[in-house]
Amino acid sequence: MIPIISINPRNSSDLPQPSGFTDDKIRTITERTNNIVKNPLGLSTLKINKTTALKAELILAGITQLIALIISYKINKKHRILSIKSLIA
């Protein structure tokens, strides 16, 4: 007798497939990580198409974050290094 192999590879897999719960959990963790990286640099609201303008925006965002870091250490508010607004207020 010839074994019947399903066309769908998920049906003939020996490894357990991830459930919807684990997919959602991984996606949530990924989205949180992306937001943690994008928000301080100002990349979450980026509307630039040219790569040269994008490079300039990234450099300016990096400089701004470094200035905020220096200011926060000088005035001893090290817990506010991610937000210039809360640092100044």
ABEGO torsion letter per residue (X at the ends): XBBBBBABAAAABABBBBBAAAAAAAAAAAAAAAAAAAAAAGAAABBBABAAAAAAAAAAAAAAAAAAAAAAAAAGBAAAAABAAAAAX
